[in-house]
Amino acid sequence: MSLLDLTDVTRSVRLPDDRMLHILQGVTLSVGAGEHVAVVGRSGTGKSTLLNILGLLDSPTTGTYLLDGVPIERLSNRVRTRRRGRDFGFVFQQFNLLPGRTALENVAAPLLYAHGRQFWSRNRIAAQMLERVGLGDRLETRPETLSGGEQQRVAIARALVRGPRVILADEPTGALDVETGGQVMDLLDDVAVQTGAALVTITHDLAVAARAQRQYRLADGVLVPIVLGTDGRAADWVGDVPTLVSDRGGLSERLLPSGAPGAGGGAGAGA
C-alpha cells in the first residue's frame, strides 16, 4: 500500500468574474515510504497546488487522496492538522525562517506543538538536528547573519525535527547557487534514505529532478510520467521544459528546436 495515493484528483477555484480556473486535471500519483519523486513544470502549472494537497493544506475538488489507505475526507480538521504537523515536513524556496530568532529557536519551533518527551526536550532535539545538518556551531546565530545555504539547512532541520514520514520540498534549491543547491539535495536525499521518509520534490530544475527515482512533468494541470528507456536514460521530454536526455548520474539539457511542439519553456522559469 502506498503512503500517498492520489487518483484522478482535480483542483478548481472560482474567479471573481465567476469563471472557473482549473488548476489540476485528473492527477494520479502514488508515493511509497522511502521513495523520491520529482515533479517538474513551469510557473503556473499547478506544482504548488499539488504540493499543498499532498501536505493536507488544501483539498481536491474531485478525485480521491488516500493517506495510509484512508481517504482524507474522512479526517476531521483537527486530525488533519495533527497529521500535517507530525507526519509532514515542508521545505520552501524562501526558507520562511522566523526573523530575530536563533537557528536553535527556529528549529525547535515545531516541537512547541509536540507532546511528552519531544516537547520537554525540544532544545536538545533541535540542537541534535542542527548538528546533523552541519550547523552544530551556529545554534545561537540569527538567520539574517547566515548564508543562503546555511539558512536552507536551518529550514531543512526545522522540517525534519519531528521525524516526518513525508518530506515535501517546494523549489528547495531555487534561491541557491548550483554548488550549494547540490549540497542541499545531497542532504535531503541522505536524510530520506536514512529515515525511510518519502521525498517529493517540486522543481523547475532538471538537475534536481534527475536525482529522483521517478520524474513527472506537470503541464496545464496534467501530470505525465517520464519513462526511462532500457538504457536507463529518460526518453525525450517534450513539453514546456527542456528535454531531459541523460540519466540521474549525469544530467544535461537540450532545448527544443525553435518551432517544435512545446518549445519555448526553459529550466530557468520561475516556480
KEKE-878994 format. One line per 2 residues: number of its first residue (from 1); for each residue y, x, z of C-alpha. Coordinates in Angstrom, 2 decimals. Layout:
// KEKE-878994
NUM) Y,X,Z  ...
// end
This chain:
// KEKE-878994
1) 0.00,0.00,0.00  3.45,1.30,-0.93
3) 6.10,1.83,1.71  8.81,0.35,-0.53
5) 7.86,-2.14,-3.23  10.38,-3.88,-5.49
7) 9.16,-6.42,-8.06  11.47,-7.97,-10.69
9) 14.50,-7.51,-8.44  17.87,-8.68,-9.70
11) 21.30,-8.49,-8.14  24.21,-10.60,-9.38
13) 27.66,-11.29,-7.95  30.24,-13.91,-8.86
15) 33.57,-12.52,-10.04  36.97,-14.00,-9.10
17) 37.18,-15.68,-12.53  33.86,-17.41,-11.74
19) 31.83,-15.29,-14.20  28.57,-13.75,-13.01
21) 28.19,-9.97,-13.05  24.52,-8.99,-13.41
23) 24.14,-5.56,-11.78  20.34,-5.20,-11.61
25) 17.99,-6.88,-14.05  14.31,-7.11,-13.21
27) 13.89,-3.79,-11.39  10.33,-2.91,-10.38
29) 9.74,0.20,-8.27  7.14,1.35,-5.73
31) 7.58,4.36,-3.46  4.90,5.63,-1.12
33) 5.17,7.78,2.01  5.78,11.41,1.10
35) 6.87,10.65,-2.47  10.09,11.97,-4.03
37) 11.53,9.63,-6.66  14.77,10.19,-8.58
39) 16.91,7.58,-10.32  19.47,8.81,-12.84
41) 22.22,6.98,-14.63  25.91,6.94,-15.40
43) 28.59,5.44,-13.20  28.44,1.66,-13.05
45) 24.76,1.33,-13.97  23.74,-0.10,-10.59
47) 22.40,3.04,-8.86  24.26,2.49,-5.59
49) 23.39,-1.22,-5.60  19.71,-0.29,-5.90
51) 20.09,2.15,-3.01  21.78,-0.50,-0.87
53) 18.92,-2.92,-1.47  16.31,-0.28,-0.64
55) 18.21,0.57,2.56  18.49,-3.07,3.72
57) 22.27,-3.01,3.28  22.04,-5.71,0.61
59) 19.51,-8.29,-0.56  18.12,-9.09,-4.01
61) 19.43,-12.17,-5.77  15.93,-12.83,-7.11
63) 12.64,-10.96,-7.04  10.77,-9.51,-4.07
65) 11.21,-6.47,-1.87  8.27,-5.61,0.39
67) 8.83,-3.15,3.22  5.47,-2.06,4.62
69) 4.00,-5.03,2.77  6.33,-7.55,4.44
71) 8.90,-9.48,2.35  12.35,-8.56,3.67
73) 13.48,-12.19,3.55  11.12,-12.79,6.47
75) 13.06,-10.28,8.58  15.92,-11.57,10.71
77) 19.29,-9.83,10.53  18.58,-8.27,13.91
79) 15.24,-6.88,12.76  16.77,-5.59,9.52
81) 19.46,-3.78,11.47  16.89,-2.23,13.79
83) 14.63,-1.18,10.90  17.58,0.26,8.99
85) 18.66,2.41,11.92  15.14,3.51,12.83
87) 13.34,3.90,9.51  16.08,4.89,7.03
89) 18.23,8.00,6.80  21.23,7.90,4.46
91) 22.79,10.98,2.82  26.02,10.42,0.89
93) 28.03,12.47,-1.58  31.19,12.38,0.54
95) 29.40,13.28,3.82  31.14,10.47,5.83
97) 31.34,12.60,8.97  33.36,11.42,11.96
99) 36.70,13.28,11.96  37.70,15.02,15.15
101) 34.10,15.07,16.42  31.98,18.20,16.64
103) 28.92,18.77,14.50  26.80,18.03,17.57
105) 28.62,14.76,18.25  28.27,13.69,14.61
107) 24.52,14.31,14.57  24.00,12.69,17.98
109) 25.91,9.54,16.98  22.88,7.61,15.57
111) 20.99,8.27,18.80  23.55,6.22,20.73
113) 21.65,3.21,19.33  18.23,4.58,20.27
115) 16.24,3.78,23.39  14.44,5.74,26.07
117) 13.92,9.46,25.56  15.83,9.60,22.28
119) 18.93,8.13,23.92  18.90,10.24,27.07
121) 18.01,13.45,25.20  20.34,12.83,22.26
123) 22.35,16.05,22.58  19.25,18.22,22.81
125) 17.61,16.45,19.87  20.82,16.75,17.81
127) 21.08,20.46,18.64  17.48,21.00,17.53
129) 18.16,19.21,14.25  21.26,21.30,13.58
131) 19.18,24.40,14.26  16.65,23.14,11.76
133) 19.27,22.86,9.01  20.62,26.33,9.79
135) 23.68,25.34,11.83  22.49,26.14,15.33
137) 25.54,28.34,15.83  28.04,25.65,14.76
139) 27.34,22.94,17.33  30.91,22.72,18.62
141) 32.56,23.12,15.22  34.54,20.23,13.79
143) 33.82,19.09,10.20  37.26,19.99,8.87
145) 36.58,23.68,9.53  33.15,23.67,7.84
147) 32.47,24.41,4.17  31.30,21.62,1.86
149) 27.72,22.83,2.05  27.85,23.01,5.83
151) 29.31,19.50,6.06  26.48,18.20,3.88
153) 23.96,19.94,6.15  25.52,18.20,9.15
155) 25.27,14.90,7.25  21.59,15.60,6.49
157) 20.91,16.46,10.13  22.54,13.17,11.14
159) 20.41,11.27,8.61  17.21,12.86,9.88
161) 17.84,12.91,13.62  15.90,9.68,14.30
163) 12.91,10.77,12.23  13.29,8.25,9.39
165) 10.36,7.26,7.23  12.65,6.92,4.19
167) 15.47,9.26,3.14  17.96,7.67,0.72
169) 20.22,10.28,-0.89  23.18,8.99,-2.93
171) 24.53,11.86,-5.07  23.76,14.38,-2.29
173) 24.97,17.34,-4.37  27.84,15.65,-6.20
175) 30.56,17.35,-4.14  28.87,20.77,-4.06
177) 28.65,23.77,-6.37  25.37,24.39,-8.18
179) 24.03,27.03,-5.78  24.90,25.09,-2.62
181) 23.56,21.90,-4.18  20.26,23.63,-4.86
183) 20.05,24.74,-1.24  20.74,21.20,-0.04
185) 17.99,19.79,-2.26  15.60,22.51,-1.06
187) 16.33,21.35,2.48  15.78,17.67,1.69
189) 12.54,18.41,-0.16  11.24,20.63,2.67
191) 12.00,18.07,5.36  10.42,15.25,3.35
193) 7.26,17.30,2.83  7.05,18.34,6.49
195) 7.60,14.84,7.87  5.89,12.79,5.15
197) 9.04,10.77,4.57  9.68,9.06,1.25
199) 12.71,10.55,-0.54  14.70,8.52,-3.07
201) 17.48,10.45,-4.77  20.20,8.65,-6.73
203) 21.95,11.09,-9.04  23.55,11.77,-12.41
205) 22.43,15.42,-12.23  19.32,16.09,-14.31
207) 18.60,19.31,-12.41  18.39,17.30,-9.20
209) 16.24,14.63,-10.85  13.79,17.22,-12.17
211) 12.81,18.13,-8.61  11.28,14.69,-8.03
213) 7.66,13.76,-8.62  8.80,10.75,-10.66
215) 12.03,10.16,-12.55  13.63,6.92,-13.70
217) 16.67,6.09,-15.79  18.86,3.15,-14.80
219) 20.99,1.80,-17.64  22.73,-1.58,-17.74
221) 20.77,-2.64,-14.67  17.37,-1.90,-16.24
223) 15.10,0.72,-14.66  12.97,2.71,-17.10
225) 10.41,5.36,-16.04  10.46,8.82,-17.57
227) 6.91,9.57,-18.71  5.66,13.15,-18.62
229) 3.56,14.33,-21.53  0.19,16.08,-21.29
231) 2.00,19.44,-21.18  3.88,18.40,-18.04
233) 7.19,18.11,-19.88  9.31,14.98,-19.87
235) 9.48,13.02,-23.06  12.85,12.88,-24.80
237) 15.16,10.86,-22.62  17.13,8.66,-24.97
239) 19.92,6.61,-23.47  23.22,7.11,-21.72
241) 22.49,10.59,-20.35  21.49,13.91,-21.96
243) 17.87,14.37,-23.00  15.52,15.82,-20.38
245) 13.29,18.26,-22.23  11.86,20.56,-19.58
247) 9.50,20.29,-16.64  10.52,20.41,-12.99
249) 10.20,24.19,-12.89  12.97,24.89,-15.40
251) 15.32,22.13,-16.42  17.53,22.33,-19.48
253) 19.72,19.73,-21.14  20.06,18.78,-24.78
255) 22.89,16.45,-25.68  22.03,13.66,-28.08
257) 23.37,14.19,-31.62  26.66,12.52,-32.39
259) 25.98,9.00,-33.60  22.44,8.85,-32.23
261) 21.48,5.67,-30.37  22.68,6.01,-26.78
263) 24.71,9.16,-27.45  27.98,9.63,-25.66
265) 26.93,9.91,-21.99  26.86,13.17,-20.12
267) 25.31,14.57,-17.00  28.75,15.12,-15.60
269) 29.51,11.42,-15.47  30.55,10.06,-12.13
271) 28.14,8.26,-9.87
// end
